[in-house]
């Protein structure tokens, strides 16, 4: 998963996500997704997790900066894209396995 984000006018690439970090994401997403509306704590937790997912290359304050960070919709989307990125990576790997299987490799 090669997600990229621009914060503070710099582009950052998400490093390889560990299984422990992903399971932490799943636990947080399960709590947040169960709600009809996000709370202040949900938004703060999403921001903290985005920073963690990007290897703490930037701070929550930089991420939330109204001039050079994400807006509310961008923060929520970035959090949701983590799961979509994992799913996309899984699909690509499965396609490669299927291709290799069909060619006898």
Secondary structure, DSSP 8 states (H G I E B T S, - for coil): ---EEEETTEEEE-----HHHHHHHHHHHHHHHT-SS--HHHHHHHHHHHHHHTTTSS-HHHHH-TTTS--HHHHHHHHHHHHHHHHHHHHHHHHHHHHHHHTT-
